[in-house]
Amino acid sequence: MRTNNLKIYVVVLTTALLTVTGCKEQKLLPLEENSTPPGQVGNVKVENLSGKVRISYTLPKDQDLLYVKAVYDIRPGTSREIKSSYYSNTMDLDGFADENEHEVKLYAVNRSEVASAPLSVTVKPLENPIWGIFRSLQILPDFAGVRIMAQNPTQADVAVEILRRDSLGKWSPFLPYIYSSQKEISQTSRGLDTVAQEFAATVRDRFLNYTDTLYNKISPFYEEALSKSLFKALKLPGDAKIQTVTGGIPTIWDGDNNPNNSNRMLTDVADLNPQWITIDLGKLAKLSRIKIWNYAEFMSNGNHQFYYRGQLRFFEVWGSADPNPDGSWDSWTKMGTFENIKPSKLPYGQTSAEDWDKAAAGFDYNLDTNVPKVRFLRIKSIENWMGTSWFEIKEINVYGDTR
């Protein structure tokens, strides 16, 4: 038995050594061995686009052609290389920082990684989208914060980097930066005092092309978070039927904004008419905004989903200082009509990482500050994400000035 075990051990050890030795000797070699360069691409046509160019061409007739390569500078000192397989006769060359003329060298490459002689083409891209965004860029005061706004009609994937000047005159990054491909960029960073502060912002693309810098000095508006200890649910005629199995209306101010926890306010799923709830804030206040966290719906596969089922999509917020007890709307003033927007615009039931992060952080909705002080709020669902009107809310914060 011992002899047999020894033989087995020797065989296994020998096999392992051969395997390791074989691995060490392996080298990545070209698919074929052909040292003859392929022919050049021909009939090149250039379409100049915003921050990029589209090149089309005819391929050489070499049977072992593998791909076409373009080499060019996107700005002085920074080169870029784009490859396109032999299945295609076009390629997009992106990342240009300016509208100057640029030389592009095109190479046909065979399966032996042998390149043709370069074919030089001059291109002149149109303006990079970051400059149009920069021209619309605004640094504005907001309630307890600063708002960065800009238009991005081409939905370019950009970043807006923000700086703030401290009391010593030093500029430092003011986080979080904005990363967006939405047509309308709008983001507020809060938690600021009402004293005058200096901010700066610049726009860049993913190729690290930067615009100039915009500067502005702003004074954030005063606001405070209203005390949830004073909030009460108010049931008026016509208000939505609430399913108490999920905790009822008071759960939306219990301080738990974890979207995966099932405690939430949930209205009657069978009612297809617009639905609303009424909240007593406990005291009069000049309201500035409301923040809403959605419950992430539990899926059959065990995952959770935002922008789904009864989460608010199109809705209104109304305010009143002294509502009519009959539930009518004659004593209410509309403070805003809102849409909950999915950043990625992906189809229903699909979300991106940006979608999830935005929803998990809660959505801020600015209210009409021209409305006088109110004590009561109505949240009215027009349409949820599944196309009906029942709705669910995980948590809310209400902000304003109670002074």
Secondary structure, DSSP 8 states (H G I E B T S, - for coil): -HHHHHHHHHHHHHHHHHHHHHHHH-----SS---S-----EEEEEEEEBTEEEEEEE----TTEEEEEEEEEEETTEEEEEEEETT-SEEEEE---SSS-EEEEEEEEETT--B---EEEEE--B--HHHHHHHH-EEEEEBTEEEEEEE-TT---EEEEEEEE-TTS-EEE-SS-EEE--SEEEEEEE---SS-EEEEEEEEETT--EEEEEEEEE--B--EE--GGG-EEE--TT---B-GGGB-GGGGGSS---TTS--BEEB-TT--S-EEEEEEEEEEEEEEEEEEE---EE-TTS-EESS-TTBEEEEEEEEESS--TT--STT-EEEEEEE---TT---TT---HHHHHHHHT-EEEE--TTS--EEEEEEEEEEETTSSS--EESEEEEEEE--
